[in-house]
Amino acid sequence: MTTRQRVTLILSGLFLTFFIVMIIIIAFNFRDFGIKSAEKRALLTAEVVKSGLTSHMVNNMMDKRSYYIDQIENIDNIKSLWIARAPSVIKQFGGGFNSEIARDEIDKRVLTSGKIEKVMTETASKSTMRMTIPFTASAFGTPNCLKCHSAKEGEVLGAVSMIIDVSDVRGSSLQTLAYTAIFALVIMLLVLLVVNRFLKPYINIFYSIKDVMKAAYNGNYSKRVDGGGLKESKDVANMLNSLLEKLQKVFQEIDKKVYIFVQNKNKEISSDPLVNINNTIDQLSEIYKFKQTIEHDEELEDIYERLAYVFKTKFNIEDFSIIEADTFSGIKKVVYSINGCHCKVEEGVCRADRINMIVDSTIFDNTCPAFEQSDLQYLCIPNSISNELNLIISVVTKTKEENLRIRNLIGLIEDYIATAQPSIVSKKLMQILNKMARVDQLTGMFNRKYLDEFVETAIPQALRTGTPYGILMVDIDFFKMINDTYGHDVGDETIRIISRVIKESIRSSDIAIRFGGEEFIVLLYNCDRAYIKEAAEKIRINFAKQVINAGSTKFSKTLSVGAVMFPEDSESVWKCIKYADISLYHAKEHGRNQVVCFDESLLKGEMKNSF
């Protein structure tokens, strides 16, 4: 039911109630008025009867009173009239003409009480009123009743009863009620029409405002209020429409300006700009807090931990890996994983990195041959961090539905990665700079600075745990002759060859360092003297097999090795390096192309092979 209908219904109910109450009041008033008119007529008739009877008595004409009573009974609306003498009068004068005695109990009561009684009789066709009025004796006035009657002052001498027809009063009352009702209904209808006409514009603008507000609540600010024909409603509509137009423009501008800060342009857009603004601001707030946090992290691993925390807690991703892909070398490295990487990405195989597109197993079965578990779904998302680095987020799910849920989150995932990109690049650059500061650029081996740091941090721990190291000092025989004969380019190539030979001849736990020029130091982790000899000979023999190109000329070279055992020979690494250098010098002095292990006799210029 509309407001207009409710207002009309309420007004109609009020008018109807008023109409019914008014009719009831008028009906009762008319009935009361009719009864009182009949009472007055009855009292007047009784007074006329009393006066007439008194006249007949005074004039000694009581025997002719019947005619007089009949004439009065013939008066309009008087249906019947009779006289009832009191017992004292009957005793004194007899029963009178036509047995003027009490006819019923009403007459008897009135003759006894001296009080007027009336009885209304209502039928469908007519209404009558029976009224019995007493006559009392009085010595006052004219004539003096006590002169003729043997009675006391105030004693009831008789009563006159009459039945009066009051149907005409009821008829006129009903007629008046009908006219009044018709008139009242006409007035009410006119009032309703006037009120309805007056309220209609205000109700219409109310509904127009309601429709516009409903549309605005649903995000549509383009609807406008219809002001109708009244000046006041037009003014209200113009103000509201002006406000809505401003809101529409402001919300659209804010939505556009805030949205540009979000990297994800494929997110779901709501038709309500307020919802978009709220969602975007919430997203920006979360991303800003994430950005503030990672800017103060010291290591790149900390940033990856932050990303993983967001993926786990914010996106509810249960199984994923974060993979670094070097675009120059092609090397892939898993830097974070929950349940381990489920594919052979570290072997250099990654479809997502190669095509630089999202790889989704739900689109086509066996899309990526490197994935090893056919009962799982996967979603690999590549992200370009810099020219040298790509970051691949590999998400593994158990169902296609979960995979689809994660796919819908790709935009948000990319927002966080884009936010972390500057910090990742910065930390990666610091890693490169640190590595460059500790790595020899020609050979890719660690340099002298790395050795200084290693001695400072790792050697004290080795002493505490009793972990031995074998230390080799390696030097190319007659290296100066290469530079002098073939040039420094060939010399540099020779340095690269020996560095490669050393790397290939030692374990992954061993450390190779370019100590300077053509000299190299090898730290053999947790070994004995037999392994030191074995590793040194392997390096020497493998290098002697290498062919070095110098334009049209090819040649091979040899090297010499000095070996020492830490901490057996000395608890000072630097002293052990000195001993290895002495052993190397001894090898050079005694024919080159050999391995010489340190012995204390070397300090005295003597040689004793202890292996």
TAKALIN-V709520 format. One record per residue. N is the residue number from 1. PSI is psi as a letter, one per 30 degrees, with the letter a starting at -180 (NA if undefined). NEAR is the number of other ideal C-beta (glycine too) atoms within 12 Angstrom. Layout:
n->{N:N}
psi->{PSI:PSI}
near->{NEAR:NEAR}
This chain:
n->{1:2:3:4:5:6:7:8:9:10:11:12:13:14:15:16:17:18:19:20:21:22:23:24:25:26:27:28:29:30:31:32:33:34:35:36:37:38:39:40:41:42:43:44:45:46:47:48:49:50:51:52:53:54:55:56:57:58:59:60:61:62:63:64:65:66:67:68:69:70:71:72:73:74:75:76:77:78:79:80:81:82:83:84:85:86:87:88:89:90:91:92:93:94:95:96:97:98:99:100:101:102:103:104:105:106:107:108:109:110:111:112:113:114:115:116:117:118:119:120:121:122:123:124:125:126:127:128:129:130:131:132:133:134:135:136:137:138:139:140:141:142:143:144:145:146:147:148:149:150:151:152:153:154:155:156:157:158:159:160:161:162:163:164:165:166:167:168:169:170:171:172:173:174:175:176:177:178:179:180:181:182:183:184:185:186:187:188:189:190:191:192:193:194:195:196:197:198:199:200:201:202:203:204:205:206:207:208:209:210:211:212:213:214:215:216:217:218:219:220:221:222:223:224:225:226:227:228:229:230:231:232:233:234:235:236:237:238:239:240:241:242:243:244:245:246:247:248:249:250:251:252:253:254:255:256:257:258:259:260:261:262:263:264:265:266:267:268:269:270:271:272:273:274:275:276:277:278:279:280:281:282:283:284:285:286:287:288:289:290:291:292:293:294:295:296:297:298:299:300:301:302:303:304:305:306:307:308:309:310:311:312:313:314:315:316:317:318:319:320:321:322:323:324:325:326:327:328:329:330:331:332:333:334:335:336:337:338:339:340:341:342:343:344:345:346:347:348:349:350:351:352:353:354:355:356:357:358:359:360:361:362:363:364:365:366:367:368:369:370:371:372:373:374:375:376:377:378:379:380:381:382:383:384:385:386:387:388:389:390:391:392:393:394:395:396:397:398:399:400:401:402:403:404:405:406:407:408:409:410:411:412:413:414:415:416:417:418:419:420:421:422:423:424:425:426:427:428:429:430:431:432:433:434:435:436:437:438:439:440:441:442:443:444:445:446:447:448:449:450:451:452:453:454:455:456:457:458:459:460:461:462:463:464:465:466:467:468:469:470:471:472:473:474:475:476:477:478:479:480:481:482:483:484:485:486:487:488:489:490:491:492:493:494:495:496:497:498:499:500:501:502:503:504:505:506:507:508:509:510:511:512:513:514:515:516:517:518:519:520:521:522:523:524:525:526:527:528:529:530:531:532:533:534:535:536:537:538:539:540:541:542:543:544:545:546:547:548:549:550:551:552:553:554:555:556:557:558:559:560:561:562:563:564:565:566:567:568:569:570:571:572:573:574:575:576:577:578:579:580:581:582:583:584:585:586:587:588:589:590:591:592:593:594:595:596:597:598:599:600:601:602:603:604:605:606:607:608:609:610:611}
psi->{k:l:e:e:e:e:e:e:e:e:e:e:e:e:e:e:e:e:e:e:e:e:e:e:e:e:e:e:e:e:e:e:e:e:e:e:e:e:e:e:e:e:e:e:e:e:e:e:e:e:e:e:e:e:e:e:e:e:g:h:g:f:f:g:f:e:e:e:e:e:e:e:f:f:k:k:f:j:e:l:k:l:k:j:k:l:e:e:e:e:e:e:f:a:f:a:k:h:i:i:l:k:f:a:e:e:e:e:e:e:f:e:f:g:k:k:k:k:k:k:j:k:l:f:f:l:k:l:k:k:k:k:k:l:k:l:k:k:f:l:a:k:l:j:f:f:e:e:k:i:l:l:k:g:k:k:f:a:k:k:k:l:j:k:j:g:e:e:e:e:e:e:e:e:e:e:e:e:e:e:e:e:e:e:e:e:e:e:e:e:e:e:e:e:e:e:e:e:f:e:e:e:e:e:e:e:e:e:e:e:e:e:e:e:e:e:e:g:g:j:g:f:l:l:k:j:f:a:f:k:e:e:e:e:e:e:e:e:e:e:e:e:e:e:e:e:e:e:e:e:e:e:e:e:e:e:e:e:f:f:f:k:e:j:g:g:l:k:k:l:f:j:f:e:e:e:e:e:e:e:e:e:e:e:e:e:e:e:e:e:e:e:e:f:f:g:k:e:l:e:e:e:e:e:e:e:e:e:e:e:e:e:e:e:f:h:k:f:j:l:k:k:k:k:j:j:f:e:f:g:k:k:k:j:f:k:k:e:g:l:k:g:l:h:e:f:g:g:j:j:e:e:e:e:f:h:l:k:j:j:f:f:e:k:k:h:e:j:f:f:k:f:j:f:g:l:l:l:j:k:j:k:k:j:e:a:f:f:k:k:k:k:j:j:k:k:l:f:l:e:e:e:e:e:e:e:e:f:g:e:e:e:e:e:e:e:e:e:e:f:e:e:e:e:e:e:e:e:e:e:e:e:e:e:e:e:f:f:k:k:f:e:f:g:l:l:a:e:e:e:e:e:e:e:e:e:e:e:e:e:e:e:e:e:f:g:j:l:k:k:k:k:j:k:k:k:k:h:e:e:e:e:e:e:e:f:l:f:e:e:e:e:e:e:e:e:e:e:e:e:e:e:e:f:f:l:l:f:f:l:k:k:k:j:f:k:b:g:k:k:k:k:j:j:k:i:l:a:e:e:e:e:e:e:e:e:e:e:e:e:e:e:e:f:f:k:k:k:k:i:b:f:k:k:l:l:l:l:l:l:k:k:k:l:k:k:g:e:e:k:f:k:e:e:e:e:e:e:e:e:e:e:e:e:e:e:e:e:f:h:f:a:h:l:k:k:k:k:k:f:f:f:f:g:g:l:k:k:j:g:NA}
near->{9:15:19:23:16:15:22:24:17:19:24:22:16:18:25:20:15:19:27:19:15:22:26:17:17:25:24:16:19:29:26:18:20:32:27:19:23:34:27:20:30:37:24:22:33:33:18:25:35:32:21:29:35:29:19:24:28:17:15:11:17:26:14:18:26:23:16:27:31:20:17:30:26:15:21:14:26:32:25:23:36:34:43:37:35:36:25:22:33:22:16:19:22:14:19:27:23:17:15:33:25:29:24:19:17:27:32:22:21:33:36:21:18:24:17:26:26:28:25:25:20:17:12:8:11:20:30:29:37:33:38:40:38:34:36:30:30:23:18:12:15:12:21:17:31:20:16:20:29:18:27:17:17:16:25:35:39:41:41:42:42:40:30:40:28:39:25:21:32:30:18:19:27:21:17:22:26:18:17:23:22:16:18:24:22:16:18:26:20:15:22:26:18:14:22:24:18:19:28:25:24:25:25:28:33:27:23:27:29:20:20:30:21:15:21:28:16:18:24:22:29:19:25:25:30:24:26:24:15:20:13:16:27:20:16:25:29:20:19:29:26:17:21:26:21:15:26:26:17:18:29:22:16:21:29:18:18:23:27:14:23:32:25:27:16:18:22:16:20:19:18:22:30:25:20:26:28:19:25:34:21:18:29:26:17:23:32:20:19:30:28:16:22:32:20:15:24:15:20:31:21:22:39:34:22:34:42:30:24:33:34:19:14:22:30:16:35:20:28:39:37:43:38:38:36:26:22:12:13:19:21:34:30:28:34:31:25:21:19:17:34:32:35:20:39:25:16:19:25:40:30:35:36:22:15:19:22:31:35:28:37:24:19:11:14:17:23:35:18:29:31:19:21:15:13:25:34:43:40:46:37:33:34:23:37:22:12:21:33:36:43:47:48:50:46:32:31:20:16:19:13:26:30:19:22:36:31:19:31:32:26:35:39:30:33:43:39:27:34:40:27:18:31:38:23:23:31:31:20:19:26:21:13:19:19:17:18:24:25:30:18:24:29:21:35:33:30:23:21:27:32:21:18:28:29:14:13:24:31:16:15:24:19:11:14:13:21:27:42:43:51:51:42:52:41:40:28:22:33:17:18:30:21:12:19:24:16:19:17:25:27:25:28:39:38:26:34:44:38:23:34:45:27:20:31:33:21:10:18:30:33:39:37:36:35:23:23:34:36:49:46:48:43:40:28:20:30:18:27:17:27:42:28:25:37:44:27:29:43:37:21:24:38:26:19:29:15:30:16:23:13:7:14:14:22:25:35:32:44:40:49:44:51:47:35:38:24:26:32:24:19:18:32:21:21:35:37:24:34:44:32:32:43:41:25:34:34:27:18:20:14:25:25:30:40:41:39:43:26:19:18:30:20:11:14:13:23:17:20:21:21}
